[in-house]
Amino acid sequence: MNTQLPLISIITVSYNVVNTIEETILSVINQDFDNYEYIIIDGGSKDGTLEIIKKYEDKITLWLSEPDKGIYDAMNKGVLLAKGEWVNFMNAGDLFANNISKLLNEALVDKNHDVIYGDVFIKKNGVLSLDKAREIYQLNYSLNFCHQSSFVRREILVKYPFSLNYKISSDYNLFLNLFIKGYNFHYIKSAISIFEYGGISSGTSKKYIKERFLILSNSHKGFKNKVWFNYKFVKMLLPFNRATILNFFKN
């Protein structure tokens, strides 16, 4: 076991995920180190999720189940309950791709790092494909890494909680504003998580596009920057979501 790592708070947010929560729990508790706490914030599941959580109570530091205002409200609750120096969100259905202590040992003890991020395996129709994090500059118009493949200092998340104004892109809002403020992002050249493709945040919905436009417009200073990075965002999406984008501007 590795006992040199600072305490890591791994937080899982769940709601009626009886088919996926157990695999996520096992991915966390089977890690190869003991310097972590595991917190589960459930939104009041009624489908059997709580029975699975209770099955592993001896491995879980803290869990609660109560109604919330959405995923980001639950994530903020988890941060306030956490005691670790670093926070990772491994939400229901997501998995660690590797034993993280081997990947992150040096990075986590470096006092200069504020956000640590790596690559992700995207799982689509049962097939895994590696999605490498892109250049950090691309944060100006796109989330260039998967949130599950990141670790953020808890003190930063306490100072800048996830905004509840965004229902599906508040994680991007956080990382973009941290980047603009000059926080240090450190890249680990390895896959950290496995993410199941799909859902409203996959870039195919009008709601996703609207939130991204709002985030870019609210975060960037100066008219030219607002226009330029919104243009870069549309240009990036256009080859994949042409119909959605065109429909968005028509209505």
N, C-alpha and C positions, 0 to 999 in steps of 0.2 A: 504494500500500500504506500501511496505517496502522502506524506504528512507535511510537506513543505509549502503546499499551495495555500493561499489565503482562503478564508471561508467563502464558498460560492453558494448563493441561494438559487436553486432551480425551482421555477414556478410553473405550474400547470394550471391553465384555466379550462374549465369544462362545463358543458351543459347538454344533458341528454345524449351522451356519447358512449353508451354501453358497449358498442361494437369495437371501439378503438381505444378506450382509456386504459385497458389492462396492458396492451402492448407498449404504450407510452410509459406507464409506471415501471414496467420491467426494464425498459431501456434506461431509465434513470437509476433505479436501485441496483442495477448490475454494473454500474460504472466501477472502475478499478481504483478508486480512492475514497477516503472517508472524510475529507475536508469539505463537506457540503451539507446543506439542509434542504429538505424537500417540502415544498408548500403546494397544496392544491386548493384552488379557489373555484368552487362549484356554484353555478347560478341557480340552484334549486332543482336539480334533476329529479325526474319522476319515472325514469325508464329502467332503473336497475344500476345506474352508474354508481350510486352511493354504496351499494352492496359490494361492488368491486373495490372501491376505495377502502372500505372497512376491512376487506380481506387482507390488505397490505398495511394496516394501521401501524404495525410495529416498525415499519420501514419509512413511514411518513412523519416528518417533524411536526407538521400542523396542517389541518384541513378544516374547511368550513363550507357550509352549503346554505346559501340565502339568495334571494332575488337581487339582481343588480341592474345597472343601466346599460349593460352591454359588455363586450369583451374588454374594452379599454378601462372601464370602471373596475372590472374584476382584476385586471393587471395592476392598476394603481393600488388596489387593496393589498395585493400580494407584496408589492414593494414596501408598503408601510409596515407590514408584518415581518418582513425579512430582516435578518441580522447580518447577512454576508457582506463582504466588501464588493463582490461582483454579483450581478444578476443575469440569469439566462431564462428566457421563456420557452419552455418546451411544451407547447399546448397539446391537448388531446388529439391524437392522430399523428403527431410528429414524433420522430425518433432521433436519438444520437446515432451518427454514422460510424463513430469511432470512440475509443476510450479517450476522453478529452484531456486527462492529465498528461498524457504523452505528447499531445499537440500543444498544450497551452502553458506548460509549466513555467517557462521563461517569460512568456508574455504577461501572465497574470501577476507576476511579482515586480514587473517593471513599473515604477511610479509615474512614468511619463505617458503611459497609455490610459486613455479614457474609454475608448470603445475598441473591442477586439472582434474581428469578423473573419469568416472563412467562406469556403465554397459550400455547395449544397447538392445533394442528389435529389432530383425531381422524380417522383414516382407517378407515372401516368399509365393507366391500364395495366398495372402490375409490372411495368418495366422501369428500371432505374436509369437515369441519364445524368451525367455530371454537368452542373451549371456553375461555371466559375464566376467568382465575383469580378465585376468590371472595374475600370479605373475609378478611383475615389472621386475624381472631378465630376463624374456622371451623376453624383448625388444632387447636383444642381437641378436636374430635371427628371431623375428616376432613382428609385431605390435599387442600388447596384449590388446588393447582397440580400440574402434571405434573413429575416429577423431572427428565426430560430437558430441561425448560425452565428449569432453575435452574443457578446458578453459586455455589459455596460456597468460602470461603477454605480453602486446603489445611491451614493450621495447625489449623483447627477439626476437619477430618476426621481429622487425625492424633490430636488430643486425644480425639475422640469417634468411634472407628471404628464401622462398622455392626455391630450385634449379630448374632451367628450363631444366636441363639435364635429368630429369626423368619426364615422361609424366603421369604416373599413380601411382607412389610410392614415390613422393617427400615428402609427409607427414610423411611416415615411416623414410625416410632419416633424416628429421628434428628431430623427437623424439628420434631416436637412437643416434644421435650425441649430443643432449642435455643430454641424460642419461649418455653417455660416459664422457661428460664434468663435470658431477656431479651436474646438476640442480636437484632441489627437486620436485619429483612427489608425489602428494597426492591423495589417492583413496577415492572416495565417494561410499559407499555401496548402490547404488540405480541406477536405469535406468535413464539416462539423455535424450537419444534420441531414435527415431525410424528410422531405416535405411532399405531402400528397397534393398533386396538382388539381386545380378546380376551385369552384366557389366564386363568390361575388368579387373577391379581391384579385382574381386572376387576370384582370385587365380587359375583360370582355363586356362589362356592363356600363351603362350610362352613368350610374351612380359613382362608379370608380373614376371615370373620366372627369366628372364634375368635381369630385373631391380633390383630385390632383390639380386641376386648374385653380381651385381656390387656394390650395396649399402653396403652389408656386407663386400665385399673385400676392398672397399675404406675407410670404416669407422673404421674397427678394425685394430689395430696395431699388428704386429707380425704374422709370417707365421702360427704358430700353431692356433692362434685365428681365423684367416681367414678361415682355413680349418675346424676347429671344429664347428664354428657357421654356416658355409655353410652346413656342414653335418647335423646339428640339424635342419636347415631349410628344407632340402630335406626329412629328416626323418619325420618331422611334416606333410609335404604335401603328402607323398607317399601313405598313405591309401586312400586319396580322389582323387588324380590326377595322378595316376600311369602312365596312357597312355600318358598324356601330358609331364610328366617329362622324361619318356623314349624316347619319340619322340624328346624332346629338345636335349638330349645328342647324338642322332643318327645323327642330322643334324647340 
